[in-house]
Amino acid sequence: DPQVGFAAANTNPLPGKNFIERAVNIYTEARLKIIQKGYCDNAYFARGFLGFSFEFAKILRIPADIINDDTYAYITCKKNGFKFCFAKSTIAWYRAPSTLGDHLSQSLRYVNGGKQLSEIFGTKALKQSFALPKSVQIKIMLYQIRKNPFGYLFMKFVNFYIFCKTVKSDDSLNGVWQPILSSKQLL
């Protein structure tokens, strides 16, 4: 399709080795389940291994200090009339953070990246990029509770902590961060 400007691979987490990895994985796995329902034109899936059409790449200019470059590319793609394609059959495996510190670091970076994108594109555009029907959100929640109830509660507690920390934070937002190490281990 010549209107496709941006494609993302189907990033799948490797099996979790500890409680934190399994909790993070269930969160991701629940979102991957909604692809089967056709909700894959969403910024949730514009992450990991990315590909751009030649036409879209000519106009895409990602500022050097952008934290969430994948979401930046997704919103830019949509704003310029291109389509996003989720490459379901192109699977890229990755390891989720296995320590609480690494997960917090990654999540704080993601939330701060959202703040940064809200300043650039506006809150409405950012929310629309991640919007899912309430019925789908409920299915995601129930899936997580059924598969890993303690992991679900843990993730909710961690998300609340991150929300509180970022509300009080006045950190300057930039694209430089310390990489998390627990997800960078060779198998």
C-alpha positions as CSV (number, residue, x, y, z in Angstrom):
1,D,0.0,0.0,0.0
2,P,1.7,3.3,-1.1
3,Q,-0.1,5.1,1.8
4,V,1.8,3.2,4.4
5,G,4.6,5.4,5.8
6,F,5.5,3.6,8.9
7,A,5.7,-0.1,10.0
8,A,6.6,-1.7,13.3
9,A,7.5,-5.2,14.1
10,N,5.6,-7.4,16.5
11,T,7.8,-7.1,19.6
12,N,7.3,-10.0,22.0
13,P,8.9,-10.3,25.4
14,L,11.0,-13.4,26.2
15,P,9.5,-15.5,29.0
16,G,10.0,-13.8,32.3
17,K,12.5,-15.2,34.8
18,N,11.3,-13.4,37.9
19,F,8.2,-11.8,39.3
20,I,8.9,-8.3,37.8
21,E,9.6,-9.6,34.3
22,R,6.4,-11.7,34.4
23,A,4.3,-8.8,35.6
24,V,5.7,-6.5,32.9
25,N,5.3,-9.3,30.3
26,I,1.6,-9.9,31.2
27,Y,1.0,-6.1,30.7
28,T,2.5,-6.4,27.2
29,E,0.9,-9.7,26.4
30,A,-2.5,-8.3,27.2
31,R,-2.0,-5.5,24.7
32,L,-0.8,-8.0,22.0
33,K,-4.0,-9.9,22.5
34,I,-6.1,-7.0,21.2
35,I,-4.4,-7.2,17.8
36,Q,-6.6,-10.2,17.1
37,K,-9.5,-7.8,17.5
38,G,-8.1,-5.4,14.9
39,Y,-7.0,-2.6,17.2
40,C,-3.4,-2.4,15.9
41,D,-3.4,1.1,14.4
42,N,-2.4,2.5,17.7
43,A,0.8,4.1,19.2
44,Y,1.0,1.1,21.6
45,F,2.2,-0.9,18.7
46,A,4.5,1.7,17.2
47,R,7.6,0.6,19.1
48,G,10.7,-1.4,18.9
49,F,11.8,-2.3,15.5
50,L,10.6,0.4,13.0
51,G,10.6,0.8,9.3
52,F,9.7,3.9,7.3
53,S,8.7,4.3,3.6
54,F,11.0,6.4,1.5
55,E,8.3,9.0,1.1
56,F,7.6,9.3,4.8
57,A,11.3,9.2,5.7
58,K,11.9,12.3,3.5
59,I,9.6,14.4,5.7
60,L,10.3,12.8,9.1
61,R,12.6,14.9,11.2
62,I,12.9,13.6,14.8
63,P,14.5,16.2,17.1
64,A,17.7,15.0,18.8
65,D,16.2,15.5,22.3
66,I,13.0,13.4,21.7
67,I,12.6,10.7,24.4
68,N,9.8,8.6,22.7
69,D,10.9,8.7,19.1
70,D,8.6,5.8,18.1
71,T,5.5,7.7,19.3
72,Y,6.8,10.9,17.7
73,A,7.1,9.0,14.4
74,Y,3.6,7.5,14.8
75,I,1.9,10.9,15.4
76,T,3.9,12.6,12.6
77,C,2.9,9.7,10.2
78,K,-0.8,10.2,11.0
79,K,-0.6,14.0,10.9
80,N,0.9,13.8,7.4
81,G,-1.7,11.5,6.0
82,F,0.3,8.3,6.0
83,K,-0.9,4.9,7.3
84,F,0.7,2.9,10.1
85,C,1.2,-0.8,9.6
86,F,1.7,-3.3,12.4
87,A,3.7,-6.2,10.9
88,K,2.1,-9.0,13.0
89,S,4.2,-11.8,11.3
90,T,7.5,-10.0,11.8
91,I,8.4,-10.9,15.4
92,A,11.2,-9.3,17.3
93,W,12.0,-10.8,20.7
94,Y,13.2,-8.7,23.6
95,R,13.8,-9.0,27.4
96,A,11.7,-6.9,29.8
97,P,13.4,-5.2,32.8
98,S,14.0,-7.8,35.5
99,T,14.7,-5.4,38.4
100,L,12.4,-2.8,40.0
101,G,15.0,-0.1,39.5
102,D,15.3,-0.8,35.8
103,H,11.5,-1.0,35.4
104,L,11.0,2.3,37.2
105,S,13.8,4.0,35.1
106,Q,12.2,2.8,31.9
107,S,8.7,3.8,32.9
108,L,9.7,7.2,34.2
109,R,11.4,7.8,30.8
110,Y,8.3,6.7,29.0
111,V,6.0,9.0,31.1
112,N,8.4,12.0,30.7
113,G,8.5,11.3,27.0
114,G,4.7,11.6,27.0
115,K,4.9,15.0,28.7
116,Q,7.4,16.1,26.1
117,L,5.1,14.9,23.2
118,S,2.1,16.7,24.8
119,E,4.1,19.9,24.6
120,I,4.9,19.3,20.9
121,F,1.7,17.8,19.6
122,G,-0.8,18.7,22.3
123,T,-2.5,16.5,24.8
124,K,-5.5,15.7,22.5
125,A,-3.3,14.3,19.7
126,L,-1.3,12.2,22.2
127,K,-4.4,10.8,23.8
128,Q,-5.9,10.0,20.4
129,S,-2.8,8.1,19.4
130,F,-3.2,5.7,22.4
131,A,-7.0,5.7,22.5
132,L,-8.8,2.3,22.9
133,P,-12.5,1.7,23.4
134,K,-13.5,1.2,27.1
135,S,-14.6,-2.4,26.3
136,V,-11.1,-3.2,25.0
137,Q,-9.5,-1.6,28.1
138,I,-11.6,-3.7,30.3
139,K,-10.7,-6.9,28.4
140,I,-7.0,-6.0,28.8
141,M,-7.4,-5.5,32.5
142,L,-9.4,-8.7,33.0
143,Y,-6.8,-10.7,31.0
144,Q,-4.0,-9.4,33.2
145,I,-5.9,-10.1,36.4
146,R,-6.8,-13.6,35.2
147,K,-3.2,-14.4,34.2
148,N,-1.2,-12.8,37.0
149,P,-3.4,-11.1,39.7
150,F,-0.4,-10.2,42.0
151,G,1.6,-9.0,39.0
152,Y,-1.4,-6.8,37.9
153,L,-1.7,-5.3,41.4
154,F,2.0,-4.8,41.5
155,M,2.0,-2.9,38.2
156,K,-0.9,-0.7,39.3
157,F,1.0,0.2,42.5
158,V,4.2,0.9,40.4
159,N,2.2,3.0,37.9
160,F,0.7,5.0,40.8
161,Y,4.2,5.6,42.2
162,I,5.4,6.7,38.8
163,F,2.4,9.1,38.4
164,C,3.1,10.7,41.8
165,K,6.8,11.0,41.0
166,T,6.3,12.6,37.6
167,V,3.7,15.0,38.9
168,K,6.2,16.4,41.4
169,S,9.1,16.2,39.0
170,D,10.4,19.3,37.3
171,D,13.2,17.5,35.6
172,S,14.3,18.9,32.3
173,L,13.2,16.5,29.5
174,N,15.9,15.4,27.0
175,G,16.7,12.4,24.9
176,V,19.6,11.2,27.0
177,W,19.2,8.6,29.7
178,Q,21.1,5.8,31.4
179,P,20.3,2.5,29.7
180,I,18.7,-0.2,31.8
181,L,21.0,-3.2,32.2
182,S,18.8,-6.1,33.2
183,S,17.2,-6.2,29.7
184,K,20.6,-6.1,27.9
185,Q,21.9,-9.6,28.8
186,L,22.8,-12.1,26.2
187,L,20.9,-15.4,26.3
